[in-house]
Amino acid sequence: MTEKNRFLSVRLTETARKHLDELAEKSGLSLSNTIRACINGTELRERQSAEIKDLYTEINRIGTNINQIARKINAGIGTESDVWETLFLLSKVYQLMEQVAER
């Protein structure tokens, strides 16, 4: 990463400062990172809500469980209940992804 050793002080109108604050708040970035993103032409996206983050976390946990079951099955020690559990977990992931898509 490039060292940031140049300091810039800038005066803004009240309107411009409010706009900058809003961009930073929506994106979840600091003011400095928001300014850098604007300078670099990076698209600023809205920060994900806590609910969406929770859904992604749950999907990741389920994915971990599915991977563990897949390892057991590939090692030849999986059971029929493992297969059924995998199908259940996959349907749960599908439901969660629908919730994410609706947001």
N, C-alpha and C positions, 0 to 999 in steps of 0.2 A: 504494500500500500504506500502511496506517495505521502511523504511527510507534509503536513499542513503547517507551514511556518510563516504564512503571510496573513496579516490581520487587516480586516476591512471594516471601517466604521461608516455607516451610511445613514442619512436622514431620510425619513419617509413621511408622507402625509398620513394623517390619521386613518384615512380610507385605505391606503396601501398597507399600513401596518395591520389593520383589522383583517384585510384580505390575506396577508401573510400568516397571521395567527390562525385564521380559519383553515388555511391549507395545511398548516402544521398539525392542528387538532384533528382534522379529518384523516390525515395520513398516519398519524401517530409518530411522526418524525419530530426531531428537535428543530428549532428555527434554523440553525446552521445547516442541518442536513436537508431541510426543505429548500433553502436558498441554493445549495449545491445541486440538488436535483433539478431545479428550474434552470440553472446555468447550463447543466449538462443535457438538457432537453429530455430528461427522464420523466415518463408519465407517472404522475402521483395518483395512487389508488387509495380508496378509502380503506381504513383499517377494518379488519374483520371484527364483527361483534363477538362478545364473549360466548354467546350461544353457538355461533358457528365454530369457534375455536374448540368448544367442548365437544361438538359433534365430530370434528376432525380427530380429536384425541381419542374418542370412543372408537371411531373407525380404525385408527391405528392400533389400538389395543386388540380389537377383534382380528385384525390382520396378523398380528403377532401370534395369536392363538391358532389361527388357520395354518400359519407356517410351521408351528410346532407339531400340529397334527399331520401335516404333509410329510414332515421329516420322519415321523413314526411310521407312516404308511409306506414311504419309500424304503425304509429300513426293514420292512417286512414284519413289523411288530404292531401294526395298527389293527384295530378291531372294527367290527361293523358299527359299533356305537360311535367310533371316531368319525366314520363316514357320515353318519346321521348328524353328529354335532357340527361337522364342517358344513353340511347343507343348511343347517339352522343358522350358523354364523354368517354364511353367505347371504341368506335371506335378510338377516338383520342389517348387514352392510348395505344391501339394496334399499331397505327402508330408510336408513340414515342418509344415504345419498339423495334420496327423493326429498328428504327434509332440507338438506343443504341446497338443492336445486330450487326449492320453493322460496327460499329467502332472498 
